[in-house]
């Protein structure tokens, strides 16, 4: 089971991200995220094993996090990414996942 392979837990999310892969630069939704990786919901076809750079707001809408990693899994609903370095702000402390932003919380 995939969750058994993860070093860090993930939390459900709804964050719009911009990412660059061999196929181009795109914007899609992050459906879950943790300190060591994330999953993107998309119908786009991306190649497994390739490098990816991805930028998204995480704790504040005006402050983008930029990370690099590789695509480790693909399925009909999107793909999963493992980061080259963990996002330290997402490491769970005392069993609690840090507060992250969600697009539904954005003020219009």
NUTI-9891 format. One record per residue (C-alpha): residue in one letter; x, y, z; residue number from 0. Coordinates in steps of 0.1 Angstrom, whole numbers, plus 2048, in hexadecimal, padded with zeros to 3 digits. Layout:
+------+-----+-----+-----+------+
! resn !   x !   y !   z ! resi !
+------+-----+-----+-----+------+
!    A !   X !   Y !   Z !  NUM !
...
+------+-----+-----+-----+------+
END
This chain:
+------+-----+-----+-----+------+
! resn !   x !   y !   z ! resi !
+------+-----+-----+-----+------+
!    X ! 800 ! 800 ! 800 !    0 !
!    X ! 80E ! 822 ! 7F6 !    1 !
!    X ! 808 ! 833 ! 818 !    2 !
!    X ! 81F ! 819 ! 828 !    3 !
!    X ! 83B ! 827 ! 812 !    4 !
!    X ! 837 ! 84B ! 81C !    5 !
!    X ! 84F ! 85A ! 835 !    6 !
!    X ! 838 ! 876 ! 83E !    7 !
!    X ! 812 ! 877 ! 842 !    8 !
!    X ! 7FC ! 88A ! 829 !    9 !
!    X ! 7DE ! 8A0 ! 82D !   10 !
!    X ! 7C2 ! 8A7 ! 815 !   11 !
!    X ! 7C5 ! 8C8 ! 803 !   12 !
!    X ! 7B6 ! 8DE ! 7E8 !   13 !
!    X ! 7D3 ! 8F4 ! 7DC !   14 !
!    X ! 7D9 ! 900 ! 7B9 !   15 !
!    X ! 7FD ! 8FA ! 7AE !   16 !
!    X ! 812 ! 902 ! 78F !   17 !
!    X ! 82A ! 8E6 ! 785 !   18 !
!    X ! 843 ! 8E0 ! 76A !   19 !
!    X ! 849 ! 8BD ! 75B !   20 !
!    X ! 857 ! 8B1 ! 73A !   21 !
!    X ! 834 ! 8B5 ! 72B !   22 !
!    X ! 832 ! 8DA ! 733 !   23 !
!    X ! 827 ! 8F2 ! 74E !   24 !
!    X ! 805 ! 8ED ! 75D !   25 !
!    X ! 7ED ! 8F8 ! 779 !   26 !
!    X ! 7D9 ! 8DD ! 78C !   27 !
!    X ! 7CD ! 8D6 ! 7AF !   28 !
!    X ! 7E1 ! 8C5 ! 7CB !   29 !
!    X ! 7C9 ! 8AC ! 7DB !   30 !
!    X ! 7E0 ! 8A1 ! 7F8 !   31 !
!    X ! 802 ! 8AD ! 805 !   32 !
!    X ! 81C ! 8A4 ! 81F !   33 !
!    X ! 83F ! 8AD ! 828 !   34 !
!    X ! 84D ! 893 ! 80F !   35 !
!    X ! 835 ! 895 ! 7F1 !   36 !
!    X ! 813 ! 89D ! 7E3 !   37 !
!    X ! 7F8 ! 891 ! 7CA !   38 !
!    X ! 7EB ! 8A6 ! 7AE !   39 !
!    X ! 7C8 ! 8A1 ! 7A0 !   40 !
!    X ! 7C9 ! 8A4 ! 77A !   41 !
!    X ! 7BF ! 893 ! 759 !   42 !
!    X ! 7E1 ! 89C ! 74A !   43 !
!    X ! 7F8 ! 87F ! 741 !   44 !
!    X ! 81B ! 883 ! 750 !   45 !
!    X ! 838 ! 86A ! 74F !   46 !
!    X ! 840 ! 857 ! 76F !   47 !
!    X ! 864 ! 85C ! 77C !   48 !
!    X ! 869 ! 87E ! 76E !   49 !
!    X ! 875 ! 89D ! 781 !   50 !
!    X ! 85B ! 8B7 ! 78B !   51 !
!    X ! 85C ! 8DA ! 799 !   52 !
!    X ! 83D ! 8E7 ! 7AA !   53 !
!    X ! 832 ! 908 ! 7BA !   54 !
!    X ! 814 ! 90E ! 7D0 !   55 !
!    X ! 808 ! 922 ! 7EE !   56 !
!    X ! 809 ! 90E ! 80D !   57 !
!    X ! 806 ! 922 ! 82D !   58 !
!    X ! 7FE ! 944 ! 81D !   59 !
!    X ! 7EE ! 94C ! 7FB !   60 !
!    X ! 809 ! 966 ! 7F3 !   61 !
!    X ! 827 ! 950 ! 7FC !   62 !
!    X ! 82E ! 934 ! 7E3 !   63 !
!    X ! 842 ! 915 ! 7EC !   64 !
!    X ! 857 ! 907 ! 7D0 !   65 !
!    X ! 863 ! 8E3 ! 7D2 !   66 !
!    X ! 873 ! 8CA ! 7BA !   67 !
!    X ! 86D ! 8A5 ! 7B9 !   68 !
!    X ! 864 ! 889 ! 7A2 !   69 !
!    X ! 844 ! 879 ! 796 !   70 !
!    X ! 841 ! 857 ! 7A8 !   71 !
!    X ! 81E ! 84B ! 79F !   72 !
!    X ! 804 ! 852 ! 785 !   73 !
!    X ! 7DF ! 848 ! 783 !   74 !
!    X ! 7C0 ! 854 ! 76F !   75 !
!    X ! 7B9 ! 86F ! 78A !   76 !
!    X ! 7DC ! 87E ! 78B !   77 !
!    X ! 7FF ! 877 ! 798 !   78 !
!    X ! 814 ! 876 ! 7B8 !   79 !
!    X ! 835 ! 888 ! 7BE !   80 !
!    X ! 851 ! 882 ! 7D7 !   81 !
!    X ! 865 ! 8A1 ! 7E0 !   82 !
!    X ! 88B ! 8A1 ! 7DE !   83 !
!    X ! 88B ! 8B2 ! 800 !   84 !
!    X ! 86F ! 8B3 ! 81A !   85 !
!    X ! 85B ! 8D2 ! 821 !   86 !
!    X ! 865 ! 8D7 ! 845 !   87 !
!    X ! 846 ! 8EC ! 84D !   88 !
!    X ! 830 ! 8CE ! 845 !   89 !
!    X ! 841 ! 8B6 ! 85D !   90 !
!    X ! 827 ! 8AB ! 877 !   91 !
!    X ! 82E ! 8B7 ! 89A !   92 !
!    X ! 820 ! 8A4 ! 8B7 !   93 !
!    X ! 809 ! 890 ! 89F !   94 !
!    X ! 7F8 ! 8B0 ! 891 !   95 !
!    X ! 7FA ! 8BA ! 86C !   96 !
!    X ! 802 ! 8DF ! 868 !   97 !
!    X ! 7E7 ! 8F7 ! 85C !   98 !
!    X ! 7E8 ! 8FC ! 836 !   99 !
!    X ! 7D3 ! 912 ! 820 !  100 !
!    X ! 7B9 ! 906 ! 808 !  101 !
!    X ! 7AB ! 917 ! 7E9 !  102 !
!    X ! 788 ! 916 ! 7F7 !  103 !
!    X ! 795 ! 92D ! 813 !  104 !
!    X ! 7A2 ! 948 ! 7FB !  105 !
!    X ! 790 ! 969 ! 7FE !  106 !
!    X ! 781 ! 976 ! 7DE !  107 !
+------+-----+-----+-----+------+
END
